[in-house]
Amino acid sequence: MLGQENAGDIAGARATAQQVLGPLETLSQKDPDNPNFAQVLSIIHAVLGQKDAAIKEAERAITLRPTVKDAVDGPRNEENLAFVEVLVGDKNRAIPRLQRLLEIPYANCLTPALLRLHPQWDPLRGDPAFQKLCEEKKP
């Protein structure tokens, strides 16, 4: 789905998202405390253009596994929220969140190099605040 979107196949990405939405919602209803389901649902809703549902699910994932209780995996949910914000066009919320994530260590943590290279952040490339985040800090 995201590969399709990154390749420019928006219609294909939306069709795939629509296909997996129902089954994933069913799984999420059976296990409502699973932050992984909330995280994936947030991306699916974002790809479908359902901004409110996307943000709600991403925030639910953070509530289910907050950074203050899980310093290893919790920040990944915050990173997911930033990504969802990018997908739904809310870069003004995503960039400060990314800045905060760059300051904390966590599993597969965000780095300036990842911001520069990963295509999920492409919509932010022209923003000067984002470009500043992409700069390596000198000791």
DSSP file with accessible surface (Angstrom, degrees, kcal/mol):
  #  RESIDUE AA STRUCTURE BP1 BP2  ACC     N-H-->O    O-->H-N    N-H-->O    O-->H-N    TCO  KAPPA ALPHA  PHI   PSI    X-CA   Y-CA   Z-CA
    1    1 A M     >        0   0   55      0, 0.0     4,-2.1     0, 0.0     5,-0.1   0.000 360.0 360.0 360.0 -54.6    0.0    0.0    0.0
    2    2 A L  H  >  +     0   0   47      2,-0.2     4,-3.1     1,-0.2     5,-0.2   0.865 360.0  55.4 -69.9 -32.9    2.7    2.6    1.0
    3    3 A G  H  > S+     0   0   52      2,-0.2     4,-1.7     1,-0.2    -1,-0.2   0.905 108.0  49.3 -62.3 -39.9    4.9    1.2   -1.7
    4    4 A Q  H  4>S+     0   0   58      2,-0.2     5,-2.7     1,-0.2     4,-0.2   0.923 112.1  47.6 -63.6 -43.9    2.2    1.9   -4.2
    5    5 A E  H ><5S+     0   0   42     -4,-2.1     3,-1.7     1,-0.2    -2,-0.2   0.925 110.6  51.0 -64.7 -43.5    1.7    5.4   -2.9
    6    6 A N  H 3<5S+     0   0   84     -4,-3.1    -1,-0.2     1,-0.3    -2,-0.2   0.830 108.2  53.9 -62.7 -30.5    5.5    6.1   -3.0
    7    7 A A  T 3<5S-     0   0   89     -4,-1.7    -1,-0.3    -5,-0.2    -2,-0.2   0.450 124.2-106.1 -82.5  -1.0    5.5    4.9   -6.6
    8    8 A G  T < 5S+     0   0   56     -3,-1.7     2,-1.6    -4,-0.2     3,-0.3   0.480  81.8 130.1  92.0   2.8    2.7    7.3   -7.4
    9    9 A D     >< +     0   0   76     -5,-2.7     4,-2.4    -6,-0.2     5,-0.2  -0.555  20.7 159.2 -89.9  72.9    0.0    4.7   -7.7
   10   10 A I  H  > S+     0   0   66     -2,-1.6     4,-2.6     1,-0.2     5,-0.2   0.914  72.0  51.2 -64.2 -42.7   -2.5    6.6   -5.4
   11   11 A A  H  > S+     0   0   78     -3,-0.3     4,-2.3     1,-0.2    -1,-0.2   0.922 112.0  47.4 -63.2 -41.2   -5.5    4.8   -6.8
   12   12 A G  H  > S+     0   0   13      2,-0.2     4,-2.5     1,-0.2    -1,-0.2   0.899 110.8  51.5 -65.9 -40.7   -3.9    1.4   -6.2
   13   13 A A  H  X S+     0   0    0     -4,-2.4     4,-2.6     1,-0.2    -2,-0.2   0.918 111.6  47.3 -62.7 -42.3   -2.8    2.4   -2.7
   14   14 A R  H  X S+     0   0  123     -4,-2.6     4,-2.6     2,-0.2    -2,-0.2   0.893 110.8  51.6 -67.9 -37.9   -6.3    3.4   -1.9
   15   15 A A  H  X S+     0   0   54     -4,-2.3     4,-2.0    -5,-0.2    -2,-0.2   0.933 112.3  46.1 -64.5 -42.3   -7.8    0.2   -3.3
   16   16 A T  H  X S+     0   0   37     -4,-2.5     4,-1.9     2,-0.2    -2,-0.2   0.926 112.1  51.0 -64.9 -44.6   -5.4   -1.9   -1.3
   17   17 A A  H  X S+     0   0    0     -4,-2.6     4,-1.6     1,-0.2    -2,-0.2   0.914 109.6  50.5 -59.4 -42.4   -6.1    0.2    1.9
   18   18 A Q  H  X S+     0   0  109     -4,-2.6     4,-0.7     1,-0.2    -1,-0.2   0.893 108.5  53.2 -64.4 -36.6   -9.9   -0.3    1.3
   19   19 A Q  H  < S+     0   0  144     -4,-2.0    -1,-0.2     1,-0.2    -2,-0.2   0.865 115.5  37.9 -65.9 -38.3   -9.4   -4.1    0.9
   20   20 A V  H  X S+     0   0   61     -4,-1.9     4,-2.1     1,-0.1     5,-0.2   0.630  97.2  82.1 -91.5 -11.8   -7.5   -4.5    4.2
   21   21 A L  H  X S+     0   0   13     -4,-1.6     4,-2.7    -5,-0.2     5,-0.2   0.944  91.8  46.1 -59.7 -52.9   -9.5   -2.0    6.3
   22   22 A G  H  X S+     0   0   34     -4,-0.7     4,-2.3     1,-0.2    -1,-0.2   0.945 114.3  45.4 -58.2 -54.2  -12.4   -4.3    7.1
   23   23 A P  H  > S+     0   0   80      0, 0.0     4,-2.2     0, 0.0    -1,-0.2   0.901 115.0  48.8 -59.6 -37.3  -10.4   -7.3    8.2
   24   24 A L  H  X S+     0   0   22     -4,-2.1     4,-2.7     2,-0.2    -2,-0.2   0.893 108.5  53.1 -71.5 -36.1   -8.0   -5.2   10.2
   25   25 A E  H  X S+     0   0   70     -4,-2.7     4,-2.3    -5,-0.2    -1,-0.2   0.909 108.5  51.6 -62.4 -38.9  -10.9   -3.4   12.0
   26   26 A T  H  X S+     0   0   65     -4,-2.3     4,-1.7     2,-0.2    -2,-0.2   0.934 111.0  46.8 -62.3 -46.1  -12.3   -6.9   12.9
   27   27 A L  H  X S+     0   0   83     -4,-2.2     4,-1.3     1,-0.2    -2,-0.2   0.910 111.5  51.9 -61.5 -41.5   -8.9   -7.9   14.3
   28   28 A S  H  < S+     0   0    9     -4,-2.7     6,-0.2     1,-0.2    -1,-0.2   0.873 106.8  52.8 -65.0 -36.8   -8.7   -4.6   16.2
   29   29 A Q  H  < S+     0   0  147     -4,-2.3    -1,-0.2     1,-0.2    -2,-0.2   0.859 109.2  49.8 -67.1 -32.8  -12.1   -5.1   17.7
   30   30 A K  H  < S+     0   0  166     -4,-1.7    -1,-0.2     1,-0.3    -2,-0.2   0.746 127.1  25.2 -74.8 -25.7  -11.1   -8.6   19.0
   31   31 A D  S >< S+     0   0   71     -4,-1.3     3,-1.8    -5,-0.1    -1,-0.3  -0.564  71.9 166.7-136.7  69.5   -7.9   -7.1   20.5
   32   32 A P  T 3  S+     0   0   65      0, 0.0    -1,-0.1     0, 0.0    -3,-0.1   0.664  72.9  60.1 -67.4 -13.9   -8.7   -3.4   21.2
   33   33 A D  T 3  S+     0   0  120     -4,-0.1     3,-0.1     4,-0.0    -4,-0.1   0.267  76.1 110.3 -96.1  13.5   -5.7   -2.9   23.5
   34   34 A N    X>  -     0   0   32     -3,-1.8     4,-1.4    -6,-0.2     3,-0.5  -0.773  50.8-165.6 -91.8 109.1   -3.2   -3.8   20.7
   35   35 A P  H 3> S+     0   0   15      0, 0.0     4,-2.5     0, 0.0    -1,-0.2   0.781  84.6  65.3 -66.9 -22.7   -1.3   -0.7   19.7
   36   36 A N  H 3> S+     0   0   69      2,-0.2     4,-2.3     1,-0.2     5,-0.2   0.905 101.4  48.4 -67.2 -39.0    0.0   -2.4   16.5
   37   37 A F  H <> S+     0   0   41     -3,-0.5     4,-2.8     2,-0.2     5,-0.2   0.923 111.9  49.6 -64.8 -43.1   -3.5   -2.6   15.1
   38   38 A A  H  X S+     0   0    0     -4,-1.4     4,-2.1     1,-0.2    -2,-0.2   0.910 110.0  51.9 -61.6 -40.2   -4.2    1.0   15.9
   39   39 A Q  H  X S+     0   0   33     -4,-2.5     4,-1.5     2,-0.2    -2,-0.2   0.944 113.0  42.7 -63.1 -47.7   -0.9    2.0   14.3
   40   40 A V  H  X S+     0   0   65     -4,-2.3     4,-2.5     1,-0.2    -2,-0.2   0.914 112.2  54.2 -67.8 -39.9   -1.7    0.2   11.0
   41   41 A L  H  X S+     0   0    3     -4,-2.8     4,-2.9     1,-0.2     5,-0.2   0.883 103.9  56.9 -59.7 -36.6   -5.3    1.4   11.0
   42   42 A S  H  X S+     0   0    0     -4,-2.1     4,-2.0    -5,-0.2    -1,-0.2   0.917 108.7  45.4 -62.6 -40.1   -4.0    5.0   11.3
   43   43 A I  H  X S+     0   0   25     -4,-1.5     4,-2.7     2,-0.2     5,-0.2   0.918 111.8  51.8 -69.6 -42.0   -2.0    4.6    8.2
   44   44 A I  H  X S+     0   0    2     -4,-2.5     4,-2.1     1,-0.2    -2,-0.2   0.947 111.1  47.3 -60.0 -47.0   -4.8    2.9    6.3
   45   45 A H  H  <>S+     0   0   14     -4,-2.9     5,-3.0     1,-0.2     4,-0.2   0.893 111.4  52.2 -62.2 -38.0   -7.2    5.7    7.2
   46   46 A A  H ><5S+     0   0    6     -4,-2.0     3,-1.6    -5,-0.2    -2,-0.2   0.929 108.5  49.2 -63.9 -44.8   -4.6    8.3    6.2
   47   47 A V  H 3<5S+     0   0    2     -4,-2.7    -1,-0.2     1,-0.3    -2,-0.2   0.876 109.6  53.1 -62.6 -33.8   -4.1    6.6    2.8
   48   48 A L  T 3<5S-     0   0   29     -4,-2.1    -1,-0.3    -5,-0.2    -2,-0.2   0.484 119.3-113.2 -79.7  -1.3   -7.9    6.6    2.3
   49   49 A G  T < 5S+     0   0   54     -3,-1.6     2,-1.3    -4,-0.2    -3,-0.2   0.673  72.6 139.0  79.7  17.1   -7.9   10.4    3.1
   50   50 A Q     >< +     0   0   73     -5,-3.0     4,-2.6     1,-0.2     5,-0.2  -0.632  24.0 173.8 -96.2  77.3   -9.8   10.0    6.4
   51   51 A K  H  > S+     0   0   91     -2,-1.3     4,-2.7     1,-0.2     5,-0.3   0.890  71.6  47.3 -55.8 -52.3   -7.8   12.5    8.4
   52   52 A D  H  > S+     0   0  138      1,-0.2     4,-2.5     2,-0.2    -1,-0.2   0.924 115.4  45.4 -60.4 -44.8   -9.8   12.5   11.6
   53   53 A A  H  > S+     0   0   33      2,-0.2     4,-2.4     1,-0.2    -1,-0.2   0.891 112.8  52.2 -65.5 -38.1   -9.9    8.7   11.8
   54   54 A A  H  X S+     0   0    0     -4,-2.6     4,-2.3     2,-0.2    -2,-0.2   0.947 112.6  43.1 -63.4 -48.9   -6.2    8.4   11.0
   55   55 A I  H  X S+     0   0   14     -4,-2.7     4,-2.8     1,-0.2     5,-0.3   0.923 112.7  54.1 -64.0 -41.8   -5.1   10.9   13.7
   56   56 A K  H  X S+     0   0  143     -4,-2.5     4,-2.1    -5,-0.3    -1,-0.2   0.923 111.0  44.5 -59.9 -45.7   -7.5    9.3   16.2
   57   57 A E  H  X S+     0   0   29     -4,-2.4     4,-2.2     2,-0.2    -1,-0.2   0.900 112.8  51.2 -67.5 -39.8   -6.0    5.8   15.6
   58   58 A A  H  X S+     0   0    0     -4,-2.3     4,-1.6     1,-0.2    -2,-0.2   0.917 112.5  46.3 -64.0 -40.4   -2.4    7.1   15.8
   59   59 A E  H  X S+     0   0   82     -4,-2.8     4,-2.2     1,-0.2    -2,-0.2   0.872 109.0  55.8 -69.8 -33.1   -3.2    8.8   19.0
   60   60 A R  H  X S+     0   0   59     -4,-2.1     4,-2.6    -5,-0.3    -2,-0.2   0.908 104.0  54.0 -64.4 -40.2   -4.9    5.7   20.4
   61   61 A A  H  X S+     0   0    0     -4,-2.2     4,-1.9     1,-0.2    -1,-0.2   0.913 108.7  49.3 -59.9 -39.9   -1.7    3.7   19.6
   62   62 A I  H  < S+     0   0   35     -4,-1.6    -1,-0.2     1,-0.2    -2,-0.2   0.910 110.5  50.2 -65.8 -41.1    0.3    6.2   21.7
   63   63 A T  H  < S+     0   0  108     -4,-2.2    -2,-0.2     1,-0.2    -1,-0.2   0.896 111.7  48.3 -63.1 -40.1   -2.3    5.9   24.5
   64   64 A L  H  < S+     0   0   55     -4,-2.6    -1,-0.2     1,-0.3    -2,-0.2   0.802 130.4  19.1 -72.0 -31.0   -2.0    2.1   24.5
   65   65 A R  S  < S-     0   0   39     -4,-1.9    -1,-0.3    -5,-0.2    12,-0.2  -0.591  84.7-173.1-139.1  75.6    1.8    2.2   24.5
   66   66 A P    >>  -     0   0   30      0, 0.0     4,-1.8     0, 0.0     3,-1.2  -0.358  32.6-122.8 -73.9 152.0    3.0    5.5   25.7
   67   67 A T  T 34 S+     0   0   25      7,-0.3     7,-0.2     1,-0.3     6,-0.1   0.851 110.1  63.0 -59.3 -36.2    6.7    6.5   25.7
   68   68 A V  T 34 S+     0   0  137      1,-0.2    -1,-0.3     2,-0.1     3,-0.2   0.771 114.1  33.9 -65.1 -22.3    6.6    7.1   29.5
   69   69 A K  T <4 S+     0   0  183     -3,-1.2     2,-0.3     1,-0.2    -1,-0.2   0.626 131.0  30.7-103.1 -20.5    5.8    3.4   30.0
   70   70 A D     X  +     0   0   46     -4,-1.8     4,-2.3     1,-0.1    -1,-0.2  -0.718  60.4 174.4-141.5  87.3    7.7    1.9   27.1
   71   71 A A  T  4 S+     0   0   67     -2,-0.3    36,-0.1    -3,-0.2    -4,-0.1   0.648  80.4  51.6 -71.7 -14.2   10.8    3.9   26.2
   72   72 A V  T  4 S+     0   0   84     34,-0.2    35,-1.8     2,-0.1    -1,-0.2   0.925 129.1  11.2 -86.2 -52.5   12.0    1.3   23.7
   73   73 A D  T >> S+     0   0   44     33,-0.1     3,-1.0     2,-0.1     4,-0.7   0.686 109.4  80.6-102.0 -22.1    8.9    0.9   21.5
   74   74 A G  H >X S+     0   0    0     -4,-2.3     3,-1.4     1,-0.2     4,-1.0   0.901  87.7  57.1 -54.7 -44.6    6.6    3.8   22.7
   75   75 A P  H 3> S+     0   0    1      0, 0.0     4,-2.6     0, 0.0    -1,-0.2   0.789  94.0  68.4 -62.2 -23.0    8.4    6.5   20.6
   76   76 A R  H <> S+     0   0   74     -3,-1.0     4,-2.3     1,-0.2    -2,-0.2   0.864  97.2  53.2 -63.6 -31.4    7.7    4.4   17.4
   77   77 A N  H <X S+     0   0    0     -3,-1.4     4,-2.0    -4,-0.7    -1,-0.2   0.871 108.5  49.3 -69.2 -35.3    4.0    5.2   17.9
   78   78 A E  H  X S+     0   0   16     -4,-1.0     4,-2.2     2,-0.2    -2,-0.2   0.895 110.1  50.9 -68.0 -38.8    4.9    8.9   18.1
   79   79 A E  H  X S+     0   0   35     -4,-2.6     4,-2.4     1,-0.2    -2,-0.2   0.906 108.4  52.8 -63.6 -39.4    6.9    8.6   14.9
   80   80 A N  H  X S+     0   0   12     -4,-2.3     4,-3.0     2,-0.2    -2,-0.2   0.912 106.3  52.8 -61.3 -41.8    3.9    6.9   13.4
   81   81 A L  H  X S+     0   0    3     -4,-2.0     4,-2.8     1,-0.2    -1,-0.2   0.929 108.4  50.5 -61.0 -42.3    1.7    9.8   14.4
   82   82 A A  H  X S+     0   0    0     -4,-2.2     4,-2.1     2,-0.2    -1,-0.2   0.927 111.3  48.7 -60.2 -42.6    4.2   12.2   12.7
   83   83 A F  H  X S+     0   0   13     -4,-2.4     4,-2.8     2,-0.2    -2,-0.2   0.927 111.0  49.4 -63.6 -44.0    4.0   10.0    9.5
   84   84 A V  H  X S+     0   0    0     -4,-3.0     4,-2.3     1,-0.2    -2,-0.2   0.921 108.6  53.8 -61.7 -41.4    0.2   10.0    9.6
   85   85 A E  H  <>S+     0   0    0     -4,-2.8     5,-3.6     1,-0.2     4,-0.3   0.903 109.8  48.2 -60.4 -38.7    0.3   13.8   10.0
   86   86 A V  H ><5S+     0   0    8     -4,-2.1     3,-1.5     3,-0.2    -2,-0.2   0.943 109.8  52.1 -64.9 -46.4    2.5   14.0    6.9
   87   87 A L  H 3<5S+     0   0   40     -4,-2.8    -2,-0.2     1,-0.3    -1,-0.2   0.848 112.7  44.6 -60.1 -35.0    0.2   11.7    5.0
   88   88 A V  T 3<5S-     0   0   29     -4,-2.3    -1,-0.3    -5,-0.2    -2,-0.2   0.363 121.3-105.7 -94.2   6.2   -2.9   13.8    5.8
   89   89 A G  T < 5S+     0   0   64     -3,-1.5     2,-0.6    -4,-0.3     3,-0.2   0.694  79.9 128.1  85.6  21.0   -1.1   17.1    5.1
   90   90 A D    >>< +     0   0   29     -5,-3.6     4,-1.5    -6,-0.2     3,-1.3  -0.470  16.1 150.8-107.8  62.3   -0.5   18.4    8.6
   91   91 A K  H 3>  +     0   0   82     -2,-0.6     4,-2.4     1,-0.3    -1,-0.2   0.784  63.6  69.7 -67.3 -23.7    3.3   19.1    8.4
   92   92 A N  H 34 S+     0   0  126      1,-0.2    -1,-0.3    -3,-0.2    -2,-0.1   0.774 107.8  37.7 -66.7 -23.7    3.1   21.9   11.0
   93   93 A R  H <> S+     0   0   93     -3,-1.3     4,-1.1     2,-0.1    -1,-0.2   0.763 114.7  55.5 -90.0 -32.8    2.3   19.3   13.6
   94   94 A A  H  X S+     0   0    0     -4,-1.5     4,-2.6     2,-0.2     5,-0.2   0.909  99.6  57.6 -69.2 -42.2    4.7   16.6   12.3
   95   95 A I  H  X S+     0   0   12     -4,-2.4     4,-2.4     1,-0.2     5,-0.2   0.933 106.8  45.7 -63.5 -47.4    7.9   18.6   12.2
   96   96 A P  H  > S+     0   0   71      0, 0.0     4,-2.1     0, 0.0    -1,-0.2   0.895 113.1  52.6 -62.0 -34.1    8.0   19.6   15.9
   97   97 A R  H  X S+     0   0   55     -4,-1.1     4,-2.3     1,-0.2    -2,-0.2   0.925 109.3  48.6 -65.0 -43.5    7.1   15.9   16.8
   98   98 A L  H  X S+     0   0    0     -4,-2.6     4,-1.9     2,-0.2    -1,-0.2   0.902 107.9  55.5 -62.9 -39.4   10.0   14.8   14.6
   99   99 A Q  H  X S+     0   0   99     -4,-2.4     4,-0.6     1,-0.2    -2,-0.2   0.936 109.0  46.9 -59.1 -44.9   12.3   17.3   16.3
  100  100 A R  H >< S+     0   0  102     -4,-2.1     3,-1.2     1,-0.2     4,-0.3   0.918 109.7  53.7 -63.8 -41.3   11.4   15.8   19.7
  101  101 A L  H >< S+     0   0    0     -4,-2.3     3,-1.1     1,-0.3     9,-0.2   0.828 100.2  61.0 -65.8 -30.3   11.9   12.2   18.5
  102  102 A L  H 3< S+     0   0   44     -4,-1.9    -1,-0.3     1,-0.2    -2,-0.2   0.739 101.4  56.3 -65.6 -19.9   15.4   13.1   17.3
  103  103 A E  T << S+     0   0  137     -3,-1.2    -1,-0.2    -4,-0.6    -2,-0.2   0.501 100.5  64.2 -92.1  -6.2   16.3   14.0   20.9
  104  104 A I  S <  S-     0   0   44     -3,-1.1     2,-0.3    -4,-0.3     6,-0.2  -0.946  76.2-128.2-123.5 141.2   15.4   10.6   22.4
  105  105 A P        +     0   0  111      0, 0.0     2,-0.3     0, 0.0    -2,-0.0  -0.634  41.8 145.0 -83.0 141.6   16.9    7.2   21.9
  106  106 A Y    >   -     0   0   19     -2,-0.3     3,-1.4     4,-0.1   -34,-0.2  -0.961  57.0 -54.9-161.7 171.5   14.5    4.3   21.1
  107  107 A A  T 3  S-     0   0   26    -35,-1.8     3,-0.1    -2,-0.3   -31,-0.0  -0.337 125.6  -3.8 -56.4 129.1   14.4    1.1   19.1
  108  108 A N  T 3  S-     0   0  137      1,-0.1    -1,-0.3    -2,-0.0   -36,-0.0   0.917 101.0-157.0  51.8  47.1   15.2    1.9   15.4
  109  109 A C    <   -     0   0   46     -3,-1.4     2,-0.2     1,-0.1    -1,-0.1  -0.089  16.3 -99.3 -62.7 154.3   15.4    5.5   16.4
  110  110 A L        -     0   0    6     -9,-0.2    -1,-0.1    -6,-0.2    -6,-0.1  -0.464  43.6-177.6 -70.4 138.6   14.9    8.4   14.0
  111  111 A T     >  -     0   0   50     -2,-0.2     4,-2.2     1,-0.1     5,-0.2  -0.919  42.0-108.9-133.2 160.9   18.1   10.0   12.8
  112  112 A P  H  > S+     0   0   20      0, 0.0     4,-2.3     0, 0.0     5,-0.2   0.893 120.5  55.7 -56.4 -36.4   18.8   13.0   10.5
  113  113 A A  H  > S+     0   0   29      1,-0.2     4,-2.1     2,-0.2     5,-0.2   0.915 106.3  49.1 -63.9 -42.7   20.1   10.5    7.9
  114  114 A L  H  > S+     0   0   73      1,-0.2     4,-2.7     2,-0.2    -1,-0.2   0.895 110.2  51.7 -63.3 -39.3   16.7    8.6    8.0
  115  115 A L  H  < S+     0   0    0     -4,-2.2    -1,-0.2     1,-0.2    -2,-0.2   0.907 112.5  46.3 -62.1 -39.8   14.9   11.9    7.6
  116  116 A R  H  < S+     0   0  105     -4,-2.3    -2,-0.2    -5,-0.2    -1,-0.2   0.857 124.3  30.2 -68.3 -36.0   17.0   12.8    4.6
  117  117 A L  H  < S+     0   0  135     -4,-2.1    -2,-0.2    -5,-0.2    -3,-0.2   0.770  90.6  93.5-102.7 -29.0   16.7    9.4    2.9
  118  118 A H    ><  -     0   0   75     -4,-2.7     3,-1.7    -5,-0.2     4,-0.2  -0.519  64.9-142.2 -76.5 129.8   13.4    7.7    3.7
  119  119 A P  G >  S+     0   0   51      0, 0.0     3,-1.8     0, 0.0    -1,-0.1   0.716  92.2  76.5 -64.8 -18.1   10.7    8.4    1.1
  120  120 A Q  G 3  S+     0   0   32      1,-0.3    -5,-0.1     2,-0.1    -2,-0.0   0.769  96.6  48.8 -64.3 -20.3    8.0    8.7    3.8
  121  121 A W  G X  S+     0   0    2     -3,-1.7     3,-2.2    -7,-0.2     4,-0.4   0.396  78.6 107.5 -98.4   4.5    9.3   12.1    4.6
  122  122 A D  G X   +     0   0   82     -3,-1.8     3,-1.8     1,-0.3     4,-0.3   0.849  69.7  63.0 -51.8 -40.1    9.4   13.3    1.0
  123  123 A P  G 3  S+     0   0   89      0, 0.0    -1,-0.3     0, 0.0     3,-0.2   0.726 103.9  50.3 -62.6 -14.2    6.4   15.6    1.4
  124  124 A L  G X  S+     0   0    2     -3,-2.2     3,-2.2     1,-0.2     6,-0.2   0.509  79.0 102.5 -96.2  -6.9    8.4   17.6    4.0
  125  125 A R  T <  S+     0   0   67     -3,-1.8    -1,-0.2    -4,-0.4     6,-0.1   0.804  79.4  49.5 -52.0 -39.0   11.6   18.1    1.8
  126  126 A G  T 3  S+     0   0   65     -4,-0.3    -1,-0.3    -3,-0.2    -2,-0.1   0.557  86.2 102.8 -81.9  -3.4   10.9   21.7    0.8
  127  127 A D    <>  -     0   0   24     -3,-2.2     4,-2.6     1,-0.1     3,-0.3  -0.670  64.8-147.6 -85.0 123.4   10.2   22.9    4.4
  128  128 A P  H  > S+     0   0   96      0, 0.0     4,-2.1     0, 0.0    -1,-0.1   0.861  99.1  54.6 -58.7 -36.0   13.2   24.8    5.9
  129  129 A A  H  > S+     0   0   48      2,-0.2     4,-1.4     1,-0.2    -2,-0.0   0.900 110.6  46.2 -65.4 -38.5   12.3   23.6    9.4
  130  130 A F  H  > S+     0   0    1     -3,-0.3     4,-1.4    -6,-0.2    -1,-0.2   0.919 108.9  54.9 -68.7 -41.9   12.5   20.0    8.1
  131  131 A Q  H  < S+     0   0   97     -4,-2.6     4,-0.4     1,-0.2     3,-0.3   0.891 105.1  54.1 -59.0 -36.8   15.7   20.6    6.3
  132  132 A K  H >< S+     0   0  139     -4,-2.1     3,-1.2     1,-0.2    -1,-0.2   0.892 104.8  53.8 -64.6 -38.3   17.2   21.8    9.5
  133  133 A L  H 3< S+     0   0   10     -4,-1.4    -1,-0.2     1,-0.2    -2,-0.2   0.804 102.1  60.3 -64.0 -28.4   16.2   18.5   11.2
  134  134 A C  T 3< S+     0   0   11     -4,-1.4     2,-0.3    -3,-0.3    -1,-0.2   0.573  82.6 102.9 -77.4 -11.0   18.0   16.7    8.5
  135  135 A E  S <  S-     0   0  116     -3,-1.2     2,-0.2    -4,-0.4   -22,-0.1  -0.566  77.7-119.5 -76.2 134.6   21.4   18.3    9.3
  136  136 A E        -     0   0   94     -2,-0.3     2,-0.4   -24,-0.1    -2,-0.1  -0.545  27.9-123.8 -70.3 136.9   23.8   16.1   11.3
  137  137 A K        -     0   0  144     -2,-0.2    -1,-0.1     1,-0.0     0, 0.0  -0.674  19.4-138.0 -83.2 132.3   24.7   17.7   14.6
  138  138 A K              0   0  177     -2,-0.4    -1,-0.0     1,-0.1     0, 0.0  -0.749 360.0 360.0 -88.7 135.6   28.4   18.2   15.2
  139  139 A P              0   0  178      0, 0.0    -1,-0.1     0, 0.0     0, 0.0  -0.143 360.0 360.0 -66.0 360.0   29.7   17.3   18.7
